[in-house]
Amino acid sequence: MLCPSLYTGNIARLVVLFFLFPAFAIGRAKLVRNVDLQPELCDLALQQKNNDPAAFVDFLSDDELIVSTVCNVGEIKLSSHDDPEMRSPNHLKAVTISIPGGEIRRRFEWPIQDRNTLLRVTHAGELLLVRDHLVELLNLEGRRIQSFKIPRVAPEERIFVGLSPALDIMVVTQSSTAKNGTAVNGVAVMDSHTFEILDLWHDDGESWNIAANRERAFRTGNRGTAVQMRSLAKNETPGSQWKTIWSTSDVKIPRPIFLNNASFAIPVPGGTSIFSSEGQVTHTIECRFGASLLRAARSGNVLASTCATQPYPEVVLGQERTFATQVVRFNGNNPTLTNGPRVTTGWDLDQDLAVSPSTKRIAIVDQLKLLIFDLSDD
């Protein structure tokens, strides 16, 4: 348990309405790269689907991005020198790709054992690697800057790391289940650049869905149908309780994502809501059939999303859906909207989305197909 020891389909009609927006401008997107990454990473038949999403994409800069996935390499090797007893045929493989040429600049490979796998770019532009119970900060050459290991306390447990790239904050949750079936979670709010612990607590709520800034933490609650808030320890007595600030009865809500220190976004039934860090809704972006992915730019004040253009089919698995990509830039009361491409994909968990630091480009990975678009406000 985390504790103070851490210190050591066919295209259908799209209906998108923007409420509470005084003004908006429409831009366009141009496809610059369409790359099949199977030859560089692994065949789809060997891609391990236990992660959400199945492959990750993040921009390192406007002109370079990184794509990673877990592959079965068919050999049982030592996982790492940090844990020589850990053996697995599954490896997290990654490549960095230049834009627009498409050259592979770097290749990475790390053996991993279970589902606790993540590779993301932090606000500071470093690589955050989570594999099993080891959390590492790496430079862009893959060399370790610092790390910590979370002691395992239960045979079956998961490590969840919530990262909002617009902030130097991450939330690490160690989640297991008590004998009575209750979730038992240890939660640490940390600086993603220094690994300083900003707050630490235990609870039995839905702590795998937490996002935070330096003053408050937000999560889903009531089985994913509510947004809850709590102050961090420096502003309120330790052990302060979660307070519900918004609720619905329709669908489950995924993890919030911060756009900047003062606002965060959450997909809600029929669209996306922007909340202030005090918990009030400031903007609502309506997407008739639901926004399935939300991503923020490291530069802040930018939200990229995918909007379904038709409802879920009765049998989702194996059926394709069409999504419209959108990028909204928030500049005070004058947000601007760029309508990106429509992309036909399969199961939602196969997709990931990223927007470059200056919002010049957007990237989508579906299974191991990579699409890169230039954005324009013209």
C-alpha positions in Angstrom: 0.0 0.0 0.0 1.3 3.5 -0.8 2.5 5.0 2.4 5.1 7.5 3.7 7.7 4.8 2.7 7.4 6.2 -0.8 9.8 8.8 0.2 12.5 6.1 -0.2 -18.6 2.4 -38.4 -20.2 4.3 -41.7 -20.1 8.1 -41.5 -23.3 9.4 -40.0 -24.4 13.0 -39.4 -22.4 14.8 -36.7 -24.1 17.1 -34.4 -21.8 19.3 -32.4 -23.1 22.3 -30.4 -21.1 24.7 -28.3 -22.9 26.3 -25.4 -21.6 29.1 -23.3 -19.1 30.0 -26.0 -19.2 33.7 -26.9 -17.2 33.1 -30.1 -15.5 30.4 -32.0 -13.6 29.9 -35.2 -13.5 26.9 -37.5 -10.2 25.5 -38.8 -9.2 22.4 -40.7 -6.8 19.6 -40.7 -4.5 18.1 -43.3 -3.2 14.5 -43.3 0.6 14.5 -43.4 1.4 10.9 -42.4 -0.4 7.6 -42.4 1.9 4.9 -41.0 1.5 1.2 -40.2 3.8 0.7 -37.2 3.5 -3.1 -37.2 6.9 -3.6 -38.9 8.4 -1.3 -36.3 6.7 -2.6 -33.1 4.9 -6.0 -33.6 2.2 -7.7 -35.6 -1.3 -7.0 -34.3 -1.6 -10.7 -33.5 1.2 -10.2 -31.0 0.0 -6.9 -29.5 -1.2 -7.4 -26.0 -4.6 -5.8 -25.4 -4.6 -5.6 -21.6 -3.6 -2.0 -21.6 -6.0 1.0 -22.0 -5.3 2.1 -24.6 -3.7 -0.7 -26.6 -1.1 1.7 -27.8 0.1 5.1 -26.5 0.9 8.2 -28.6 2.4 11.4 -27.2 4.3 14.3 -28.8 7.9 15.0 -27.7 7.8 18.3 -29.7 5.8 19.6 -32.7 8.2 17.7 -34.9 8.6 14.4 -33.1 6.3 11.9 -31.3 6.6 8.6 -29.5 4.3 5.5 -30.0 4.4 2.5 -27.6 2.6 -0.8 -27.1 3.1 -4.1 -25.3 4.1 -7.0 -27.5 4.6 -10.7 -27.0 8.2 -11.2 -28.2 8.1 -15.0 -27.6 11.1 -15.1 -25.3 11.2 -15.2 -21.5 13.9 -12.7 -20.5 14.9 -11.0 -17.3 12.5 -8.0 -16.8 15.2 -5.7 -15.4 18.3 -5.5 -13.2 16.1 -4.0 -10.5 14.1 -7.2 -10.1 16.1 -10.2 -11.6 13.4 -12.7 -10.6 10.8 -11.1 -12.9 10.5 -12.9 -16.2 8.0 -12.3 -19.0 7.6 -12.7 -22.8 5.8 -9.4 -22.9 7.8 -6.2 -23.6 6.8 -2.6 -23.8 8.2 -1.4 -27.2 8.4 2.2 -28.3 9.7 4.2 -31.3 10.1 8.0 -31.7 9.1 9.3 -35.2 10.1 12.5 -36.9 7.5 14.7 -38.6 6.8 15.1 -41.5 9.5 12.7 -42.9 8.5 9.7 -40.8 12.0 8.5 -39.9 12.5 6.4 -36.8 14.8 8.2 -34.5 15.0 6.1 -31.4 13.8 2.6 -30.3 13.1 1.5 -26.8 12.2 -1.9 -25.3 11.5 -2.8 -21.7 10.4 -6.3 -20.4 7.2 -6.1 -18.3 5.3 -8.6 -16.3 1.6 -7.6 -15.9 -0.9 -4.9 -16.8 0.6 -2.0 -14.8 2.2 -0.5 -17.9 2.3 3.2 -19.0 4.6 5.4 -21.1 3.7 9.1 -21.2 5.4 12.4 -21.8 5.3 14.7 -18.8 4.7 18.5 -18.7 8.5 18.9 -18.5 9.0 16.9 -21.7 10.4 13.8 -20.0 9.3 10.2 -20.3 7.3 8.7 -17.4 7.6 4.9 -17.5 5.4 2.7 -15.3 5.9 -1.0 -15.4 4.6 -3.3 -12.8 5.4 -1.6 -9.5 8.4 0.4 -10.8 7.9 4.1 -11.7 10.7 5.7 -13.6 11.5 9.2 -15.0 13.6 9.0 -18.2 15.2 11.5 -20.5 14.5 11.4 -24.2 17.4 9.0 -24.7 15.8 6.5 -22.3 18.3 7.1 -19.5 16.9 7.0 -16.0 16.7 10.3 -14.1 15.1 9.0 -11.0 12.7 6.2 -9.9 10.8 4.6 -7.0 9.4 1.1 -6.5 6.0 0.5 -4.7 6.1 -2.5 -2.4 3.5 -5.1 -3.3 1.0 -5.7 -0.5 -1.5 -8.0 -2.1 -1.3 -10.9 -4.7 -3.8 -9.1 -6.9 -3.4 -5.4 -7.2 -3.1 -2.6 -9.8 -1.0 0.5 -10.1 -2.8 3.5 -11.7 -1.0 6.7 -12.7 -3.1 9.7 -13.7 -1.1 12.4 -15.6 -2.4 15.7 -16.9 0.3 16.9 -19.3 -0.5 20.6 -18.8 0.7 20.3 -15.2 3.7 18.9 -13.3 1.4 16.7 -11.3 0.7 13.0 -11.3 -1.5 10.8 -9.1 -0.3 7.3 -8.2 -2.8 4.8 -6.8 -2.1 1.4 -5.5 -5.4 -0.5 -5.6 -6.3 -3.9 -4.1 -9.4 -5.6 -2.8 -10.1 -6.5 0.8 -11.6 -9.9 1.8 -15.1 -8.4 2.0 -14.7 -7.1 -1.6 -14.1 -3.5 -0.7 -11.5 -1.6 -2.7 -8.5 -0.6 -0.6 -6.4 2.2 -2.2 -3.3 4.1 -1.3 -3.1 7.4 -3.1 -0.1 9.8 -3.6 -0.3 13.2 -5.3 3.2 13.9 -6.6 5.2 16.3 -8.7 5.9 14.5 -12.0 9.3 16.2 -12.4 10.8 15.9 -8.9 8.7 13.0 -7.5 8.0 15.1 -4.4 4.9 13.8 -2.6 2.3 16.6 -2.2 -0.3 14.6 -0.4 -0.9 11.0 0.7 -4.0 9.1 1.9 -5.8 5.8 2.0 -9.5 5.3 1.1 -11.9 2.8 -0.4 -13.4 5.0 -3.2 -12.8 5.1 -6.9 -9.3 6.4 -6.5 -8.0 5.0 -9.9 -9.7 8.0 -11.6 -8.0 10.9 -9.8 -6.6 14.0 -11.3 -5.1 16.9 -9.3 -3.4 20.2 -9.2 -1.5 21.5 -6.2 -4.7 22.6 -4.3 -7.4 20.0 -5.0 -8.0 16.5 -6.3 -11.0 15.4 -8.4 -12.2 12.0 -9.2 -15.3 10.0 -10.3 -17.5 8.5 -7.6 -20.8 6.6 -7.1 -19.6 4.0 -9.6 -18.5 6.5 -12.1 -21.7 8.7 -12.2 -20.5 11.7 -10.1 -17.6 14.1 -10.0 -16.1 14.5 -6.5 -13.6 17.0 -5.1 -11.3 17.2 -2.0 -8.8 19.7 -0.8 -5.2 18.6 -0.4 -3.7 18.4 3.1 -2.0 21.7 3.1 -5.3 23.6 2.7 -7.5 21.4 4.9 -7.0 19.0 7.7 -5.7 15.5 6.8 -8.5 13.0 6.1 -10.8 15.6 4.5 -13.7 13.9 2.7 -14.7 13.9 -0.9 -17.6 16.2 -1.8 -19.8 15.6 -4.8 -19.9 18.6 -7.1 -21.7 17.1 -10.2 -23.7 13.9 -10.9 -25.5 12.1 -13.6 -27.6 8.9 -13.9 -26.6 8.0 -17.5 -23.1 6.9 -18.1 -19.8 6.3 -16.3 -17.4 9.2 -16.4 -13.7 8.6 -17.0 -10.7 10.4 -15.3 -10.7 14.2 -15.4 -7.9 15.9 -17.2 -6.5 19.4 -16.4 -6.2 22.0 -19.2 -4.3 24.3 -16.9 -4.0 24.9 -13.1 -7.4 26.5 -13.0 -9.6 24.2 -15.1 -10.2 20.6 -16.0 -12.4 18.6 -18.5 -14.5 15.5 -18.1 -16.6 13.7 -20.8 -20.2 13.7 -19.6 -23.4 12.3 -21.1 -23.7 13.9 -24.5 -20.4 15.8 -24.6 -17.7 17.4 -22.5 -17.8 19.8 -19.6 -15.1 22.2 -18.5 -14.9 22.8 -14.7 -13.1 25.4 -12.8 -10.7 24.2 -10.1 -13.3 25.3 -7.6 -15.8 22.8 -9.1 -18.1 25.0 -11.2 -19.0 24.2 -14.8 -17.7 27.1 -17.1 -18.1 25.6 -20.6 -20.1 22.8 -22.1 -19.2 21.2 -25.4 -22.1 19.0 -26.6 -21.4 15.9 -28.7 -24.6 14.1 -29.4 -23.2 10.5 -29.2 -20.5 11.1 -26.7 -16.9 12.2 -26.5 -14.7 9.1 -26.1 -11.2 10.5 -25.7 -9.9 13.7 -24.1 -6.3 14.9 -24.3 -4.7 18.2 -23.3 -1.6 19.8 -24.7 1.5 20.3 -22.6 1.3 24.0 -23.4 -2.0 24.2 -21.6 -5.4 25.7 -22.5 -5.9 23.2 -25.3 -8.3 20.3 -25.4 -8.3 17.6 -28.1 -11.2 15.1 -28.3 -12.9 12.6 -30.4 -16.7 12.8 -30.9 -18.7 9.8 -32.0 -20.8 10.5 -35.1 -23.3 7.7 -34.4 -24.5 5.8 -31.3 -22.9 2.7 -30.0 -24.2 -0.4 -31.9 -25.9 -3.0 -29.9 -22.9 -5.3 -30.4 -19.9 -3.1 -30.1 -17.1 -5.6 -30.3 -15.9 -6.1 -33.8 -17.9 -3.2 -35.3 -16.5 0.0 -36.5 -17.5 3.6 -35.5 -16.7 6.9 -37.1 -15.3 9.7 -34.8 -14.8 13.4 -35.6 -11.7 14.9 -34.0 -11.8 18.3 -32.5 -9.3 20.7 -31.0 -10.5 23.6 -28.8 -8.1 26.4 -27.8 -9.2 28.4 -24.7 -8.2 32.1 -24.8 -10.3 33.8 -22.1 -13.8 34.0 -23.4 -12.9 33.4 -27.0 -12.2 29.7 -27.6 -11.4 28.6 -31.1 -12.5 25.2 -32.6 -10.6 23.3 -35.2 -12.6 20.5 -36.7 -10.2 17.6 -37.5 -10.6 14.6 -39.6 -13.2 11.8 -39.3 -11.6 8.5 -38.4 -13.2 5.1 -38.7 -12.0 2.8 -36.0 -12.9 -0.3 -34.0 -13.2 -0.8 -30.3 -12.6 2.4 -28.3 -9.7 0.9 -26.3 -7.7 0.5 -29.4 -7.3 4.3 -29.8 -5.2 7.0 -28.4 -5.0 10.7 -29.3 -2.4 13.5 -28.8 -1.9 17.1 -29.6 1.5 18.8 -30.1 2.8 21.3 -27.6 2.0 24.4 -29.8 -1.2 22.7 -31.1 0.3 22.6 -34.6 -0.4 18.9 -35.1 -2.7 16.1 -33.9 -1.9 12.4 -33.9 -4.2 9.4 -33.6 -3.1 5.8 -33.1 -5.7 3.0 -33.8 -4.2 -0.4 -32.8 -0.9 0.3 -34.6 -2.0 2.6 -37.4 -0.7 6.1 -36.9 -2.3 9.2 -38.4 -0.7 12.6 -38.2 -2.5 15.8 -39.2 -1.5 19.4 -39.5 -4.0 21.9 -38.0 -4.9 25.2 -39.4 -7.1 28.1 -38.2 -7.5 29.5 -41.7 
